[in-house]
Amino acid sequence: MDTLLLQAHQSLNENSQTDGGALDTLLGGQVGRKMLRGAHLRPIWLEISHPRIYLVLVGLQTLMNNFRVTPPISTSPPGGNLC
């Protein structure tokens, strides 16, 4: 996770005039995927990140917090009888 966030910062510094496609792929795609699979975000990243990266990280962290407090949703009807 740390390596991906370093790459995102480097991409932002190198391509500050572009639309940020590589940045979106790194953050929304790869970092988000790792968080959904159980990787944890170090709190220091929220303190030292560039504002554009910070906003994405806060959004991902909020999403993960919401998933943690949401109870599992049953897909079977009440009583468990599908017929």
FIRO-410442 format. One record per residue: z, x, y of N, C-alpha, C, O, CB in turn; residue in one letter. Coordinates in steps of 0.001 Angstrom, whole numbers, plus 500000, padded with zeros to 6 digits. Glycine has a CB too. Layout:
BEGIN
ZXYZXYZXYZXYZXYA
...
This chain:
BEGIN
500000500832498821500000500000500000500000500880501247499261500621502197501210499051499995M
500829501918501239500892502807502400499536503451502673499122503574503826501954503889502186D
498853503858501617497543504490501777496545503523502409495768503914503279497016504983500421T
496563502268501977495652501276502542495946501025504016495025500878504819495746499969501763L
497223500977504370497568500751505771497205501951506638496809501787507792499055500444505905L
497338503153506092496880504343506818495372504296507027494882504628508107497271505627506059L
494633503885505997493185503756506124492823502711507172491868502897507927492560503390504775Q
493572501619507227493308500579508224493518501115509633492731500820510533494212499359507983A
494566501893509831494805502483511152493712503482511514493254503522512656496176503170511193H
493297504283510544492228505242510803490922504526511116490185504941512010492043506175509604Q
490633503460510390489424502680510639489452502071512028488434502039512720489266501584509587S
490601501594512430490736501001513760490556502051514846489916501787515863492099500320513908L
491117503245514638490987504314515622489563504833515717489088505140516811491921505448515281N
488874504936514583487519505473514573486495504469515071485525504849515726487152505921513184E
486694503212514773485699502177515092486279501110516008486159499917515728485176501527513810N
486898501526517086487562500560517959486577499640518672486980498597519187488405501285518980S
485301500000518713484308499182519400483575498217518463482782497400518931483308500075520087Q
483820498293517165483098497449516213483835496136515992484915495910516538482910498182514876T
483238495289515192483804493959514939484994493984513991485702492983513881482744493052514376D
485236495083513313486413495194512453486212494714511043487186494359510379487521494449513044G
484972494687510548484715494222509184485447495042508145486020494490507206483241494252508895G
485434496369508307486142497233507359487638497003507451488343497028506442485816498713507619A
488117496780508660489541496522508861489937495213508180490982495140507533489880496472510370L
489113494190508323489393492905507681489424493036506158490267492437505490488347491868508095D
488494493825505623488447494019504180489695494730503683490267494351502661487205494807503791T
490116495766504409491311496509504001492549495644504078493340495599503135491493497748504867L
492725494954505197493959494199505399493966492881504640494813492657503776494167493937506868L
493025492018504965493012490698504350492707490734502873493247489946502097492020489830505034G
491836491655502484491447491723501087492377492546500235493047492022499345490087492266500977G
492419493818500501493134494718499600494650494667499772495380494600498783492658496125499812Q
495131494697501010496581494641501233497120493269500834498166493178500191496922494944502718V
496415492204501207496831490859500828496867490672499324497784490045498792495910489839501443G
495867491217498634495817491116497168497003491838496542497624491328495609494495491700496625R
497317493027497057498456493770496510499762493006496734500628492976495859498543495170497150K
499898492390497912501119491632498178501223490419497256502308490097496771501161491185499646M
500104489751497015500123488603496102500454489022494679500967488217493902498781487884496127L
500171490253494331500468490759492987501828491438492900502159492028491871499396491729492555R
502623491362493972503996491835493889504344493070494699505511493461494735504305492100492511G
503378493697495348503695494875496163504465494444497408504226493368497957502399495642496561A
505375495279497839506194494963499000505723495753500216505288496899500105507671495254498711H
505821495124501356505471495751502626506714496441503175507766495818503316504911494702503646L
506591497710503478507734498420504066507962497903505485507006497785506251507495499968504072R
509199497596505850509483497064507188509037497986508324508762497512509427510957496799507319P
508961499288508075508565500211509125507145499922509617506834500167510782508666501646508626I
506276499398508732504905499108509142504855498041510231503954498050511069504081498662507942W
505808497133510221505838496103511265506285496675512604506033496077513651506765494959510856L
506937497811512578507404498433513818506388499397514422506315499543515643508696499165513564E
505600500057513566504737501123514071503252500761514099502442501550514584504925502349513239I
502882499596513593501466499257513481500840498876514809501507498397515726501288498133512509S
499545499104514882498731498663516015498844497141516107499002496487515076497227499115515858H
498770496557517303498930495101517433497979494272516563498383493238516031498734494713518862P
496731494706516412495797493951515556496247493965514107496166492948513419494377494527515663R
496714495093513646497189495213512267498514494486512107498757493849511082497338496696511864I
499368494578513115500664493909513098500513492403512879501240491811512080501411494177514405Y
499573491791513586499388490341513459499004489944512036499495488943511515498318489856514439L
498134490723511412497735490420510035498918490617509092499148489794508205496543491309509600V
499666491699509278500807491968508403501880490898508525502474490501507522501400493328508720L
502135490430509732503124489361509912502638488087509226503426487372508606503386489098511423V
501347487806509337500796486632508663500917486732507150501295485765506490499345486444509048G
500599487895506600500726488092505154502180488004504706502475487425503661500137489446504747L
503087488575505494504507488527505154505029487090505197505827486694504348505317489415506113Q
504584486317506176504981484910506268504454484127505074505168483302504505504470484287507580T
503209484384504696502638483726503524503461484013502284503770483105501512501197484171503309L
503816485271502093504602485640500917505994485003500951506495484562499917504724487164500821M
506611484952502108507924484307502227507827482821501898508716482265501253508494484499503647N
506745482176502342506561480758502033506365480532500541506881479562499987505369480199502802N
505624481419499890505451481296498438506779481467497707507024480803496699504436482332497930F
507635482350498209508919482590497542509842481377497587510597481143496643509615483776498176R
509793480612498655510722479490498796510131478166498336510846477165498285511161479367500227V
508854478134498001508219476900497542508442476740496043508126477645495271506702476901497872T
508984475598495624509191475397494188507846475243493484506855474849494100510082474154493929P
507821475552492205506577475374491443506138473910491451506971473004491421506758475865489991P
504857473695491490504307472338491507503818472011490104503010472741489530503148472198492558I
504308470925489570503903470503488233502551469806488307502320468973489184504967469570487600S
501670470147487393500354469499487361500301468362486365499295467658486278499279470508487029T
501372468172485614501399467059484655502029465828485326502880465966486206502196467455483358S
501613464640484912502170463423485498503627463234485074504069463832484093501334462200485088P
504362462418485798505770462164485410505832461655483971505034460809483568506438461129486377P
506756462162483230506891461785481825506137462716480904506397462730479701506411460377481618G
505212463490481432504493464480480658503404463943479743502845464707478956505442465226479860G
503089462673479818502062462105478956500730462093479697500604461450480739502450460677478498N
499742462796479166498438462873479832497517461723479457496516461520480145497767464181479499L
497795460962478408496925459889477965497290458577478595496647457563478323496966459764476481C
